[in-house]
Amino acid sequence: MANIWKQFENLLENDSTLLATVLSSQASTGTSVVTLLSGDRLKVRGTATQGATVLVKGGEIIQSAPAMDQYSMVLY
């Protein structure tokens, strides 16, 4: 009998969807540099307008994100 936990993990997605802001975009290469909420920078596939908020999944811009207020809080 297979491990039930492994079966459950196989149902979950491997890549999470990340919210990012576009720093720069190069149409010639089809890539953009984005900044995540954590401050990390990534080079991803896809282009968008500089300063736009986008959703990134699997190293690719999947869509633009709606304009919403963002809050940051520290939980102890």
C-alpha positions as CSV (number, residue, x, y, z in Angstrom):
1,M,0.0,0.0,0.0
2,A,1.3,3.4,-0.9
3,N,2.1,6.1,1.6
4,I,-1.1,8.1,2.1
5,W,0.9,11.4,2.8
6,K,2.8,11.1,-0.5
7,Q,-0.5,10.6,-2.3
8,F,-1.9,13.8,-0.7
9,E,1.3,15.7,-1.6
10,N,0.9,14.7,-5.2
11,L,-2.5,16.4,-5.3
12,L,-0.9,19.8,-4.3
13,E,0.6,22.3,-6.7
14,N,4.4,22.4,-6.7
15,D,4.8,26.1,-7.6
16,S,3.2,28.9,-5.6
17,T,1.8,32.0,-7.2
18,L,3.8,35.1,-6.2
19,L,2.9,38.8,-6.2
20,A,5.6,41.0,-7.8
21,T,6.4,44.4,-9.1
22,V,8.1,44.8,-12.5
23,L,11.4,46.7,-12.3
24,S,12.4,46.3,-16.0
25,S,11.2,44.6,-19.1
26,Q,13.1,43.6,-22.3
27,A,10.8,42.9,-25.2
28,S,13.7,41.6,-27.3
29,T,14.3,38.7,-25.0
30,G,10.8,38.4,-23.7
31,T,11.9,38.6,-20.0
32,S,11.4,40.9,-17.1
33,V,13.1,41.6,-13.8
34,V,10.6,41.7,-10.9
35,T,10.7,42.4,-7.2
36,L,8.8,40.1,-4.8
37,L,7.2,41.4,-1.6
38,S,10.1,39.9,0.3
39,G,12.5,42.2,-1.6
40,D,14.0,39.4,-3.7
41,R,14.5,40.0,-7.4
42,L,13.8,37.4,-10.1
43,K,14.3,37.3,-13.8
44,V,11.1,35.8,-15.3
45,R,9.6,35.0,-18.7
46,G,7.0,37.5,-20.0
47,T,6.9,41.3,-20.3
48,A,4.8,43.9,-18.6
49,T,4.9,47.7,-18.0
50,Q,7.5,48.9,-15.6
51,G,6.0,49.4,-12.2
52,A,3.1,47.1,-12.9
53,T,2.0,44.5,-10.3
54,V,1.9,41.0,-11.7
55,L,1.4,37.4,-10.6
56,V,4.4,35.1,-11.2
57,K,4.2,31.3,-11.2
58,G,6.9,28.8,-12.3
59,G,9.2,31.6,-13.4
60,E,6.6,33.2,-15.8
61,I,4.3,36.2,-15.6
62,I,0.9,34.7,-15.7
63,Q,-1.3,37.8,-15.5
64,S,-1.4,41.4,-14.2
65,A,-2.6,41.7,-10.6
66,P,-5.5,43.9,-9.6
67,A,-4.6,47.2,-7.8
68,M,-5.1,46.5,-4.1
69,D,-3.8,47.9,-0.8
70,Q,-0.9,46.0,0.6
71,Y,-0.2,45.6,4.3
72,S,2.8,44.2,6.1
73,M,2.7,43.0,9.7
74,V,5.0,41.1,12.0
75,L,3.4,38.4,14.0
76,Y,5.1,37.2,17.2
